[in-house]
Amino acid sequence: MEVLVARIGKPHGIRGEVTVQLFTDAPEDRFEPGETFRVEDAAVTELTVVKARWNKDILIVGFEQVPDRNQAETLRGAKLFLDTAGSEDADDDAWYEHELVGLDVRVDGESVGKVTGLRTMAVQDLLVVELTTGHEALVPFVGEIVPDVDPEAGFVTIVPPAGLFDLNTPGSNQAPDDGDDVAAPEGGARG
């Protein structure tokens, strides 16, 4: 299965290096020298990593097929794909978005919706769930809340904290009704 690993950004320096926007949580593994990517949205169809280094929090990559800044400029916006078939991921709890989208979401064995996406965030990932009510819920993708992911059986199990599915529903950001709009009883103040 091919997965999108990165998108090429702007050139960096004059020796053909480029910045990359990462879509992987293991850039050190994906951008080792000799790794070859399939390329979309560029004149070249394949790029092989020669070197990769960090400049603060930006990954800078040099490719065998890109000798100078002019060539690097032609790659801006190109997408880099890697075939994950046959590779063994060390983390059994790691999932790609394409493995999760479409899975049934179950709470206490009952279907409550479908996974429609995965948002990769700095602190934790979020499952995007389309509830059977038609609303969207963002579910923290952590073991305590999503204890079971079974792509073969076609479902994920969620143990939602109270109110999780109500967070994005219309009116959910309203303050609870404290009764202030109720008229005071005749002949005196409310008490």
N, C-alpha and C positions, 0 to 999 in steps of 0.2 A: 504494500500500500504506500503510495506517495503522500508525503505531508509537506505543507508549506513551512519552511524553516526560517526564511528571512526575505526582506525586500531591500534591494540596494538603494542607498541614499546618495549623497553627493561625494565627489572625489575628495581625497585627503592627500595633499602634497602633490609632487610631480612624478612619482614613480608608479602610478597606476593603482594605488590603494584606494579603497572606498569605505564609507561608513555603511553599516547595515542595521536595519530595524529588525530586531529579533522576534520570532514567533516560536521559540523553543526555550525550554527551561534548562537545557544542557548545552550551552554554546561551546564550552570547552571541548565537549565530545564531538559536536557536529562540525566544528571548524578546524579540525586537525589537518596539518599538511598532508596532501595527497587525497583528501576527500573531494569527490566530484559531485557537483550538483547539476540537475537538469534545470535549464533556464527558460522562463517565459517572459514575453514582452521585451525582447532584445534581439539583436542581429545574430548573436551567438546562441547555440543551443546547449552548450555545456561549459562549465567553469570548474577548474581544479584549484584548490587552495594551496598556496605556496607558504603563506604566513598569516597569522592572526595575532592581534595584540589589543590590549585595552588602553584607551586614552580616557581617563576618568571612568565614566560609566558608558562609554560608547565603544563598540567593537569595531576595529579597523582591520580590513581583510585585503590581502594581496592575492591575485589570481594569476596562474601561469599564462593565460591567454591575454592578459591586460598589462602591456609594458609601460604605458604612460598615461598622463592625465587626460589627454584627448580621448583615448580609448575608454577610460574610466567614465568619462562624461556620457558616453553613449549607453552606458548601462543603468543610468539613473531610473529608478522605478521598476527595474526588472525583478522578477520573483524567483527565488531559489527553492527548488524542491529536492527532497531526498527520499529514496526508496527505503522504507523501513522493513520490508519483507526479509526474513532471515536474520534480522538483527535481534539480539536478546537484550531487552531492557532489564536493568538490575532491579528496578523498582516495580513490584507487582501492583502497587496502588497508583501507578501513573496511567492516565488515559488521554487519548487524543480526542478532540472535539468530534471528529467524524465517527468515533466509536460510541459516543454518548447520544448524539442527536437522534431523535426518534424513539428512544427507549421510554417505556411506560414508567410512570412515577407512581409508586405505591406507598400508602400509609396504612398500617395494620392490615395488609393484604388487599386493600381496596384501591382501585385506580383513581388517582386524583388529577392526572394530566400527563403531558409528554414533555421530554427534554427537547428544547428547541435551540439551545446554544450553550457555550461555555465561555465565560468572561475570565480571562487570565488577569489577575490583579496583583499588585505588589505584595500584599500581605497574605491573601488567600484567594483561591479561585471561587467563582460563583456559577452554579448551574442556573440557566435560564429555563424556567418551566412555564409552559402554557397550561393553565389549570382548566379543568372541564367547565368551569364557570365562565371561561373566556378571558380571564385576567392573567397577567403575567406575574410570576413570583421569582425573586432572586434568592437562591438557596445557597448558603455557605457550603462549599464542597469540602467538608471536613468529616473525619470518621465518626464523630459523635452524632452528626446530623444525617449523614449519608453512609450508613454502616455497610450497605451491600450494593455492589455494582455487578450486574450479571448480563453482559452484552449477548452471550449465547442464548440465555433465556428471554432476553428482550426487556429487562426492567431494572430499575434502581429502587431501593427501599429508602424512604426518608422518615426520620423521627423528628418532626418539626417542633421547635419550641413554641409555646403558646403565642398566637398572633402572627406567626411567620407568614402565612398565606394571606393575611389581611393587610400587610404593609403597603402594597401597591394598589389596593382596591380604591375606587372612587370614594372620597370622604374619609379615608383612613387617617389622613393627616389632620383631622379635625380634633379639637379638644373634646374630651368626654363631656356629656351633658351633665351639668352640676345642678340643674333645676332652677337656675337664676331667672329663667323666663316664665316661671310659674307664678301666678298671682298670689299675693298674700291673702290669708283667710280674712273674711269680713271681721272688722272690729279690732284688728291688731296686727302687729308685725309678725313676720314669720319667725319661727324659733328653732 
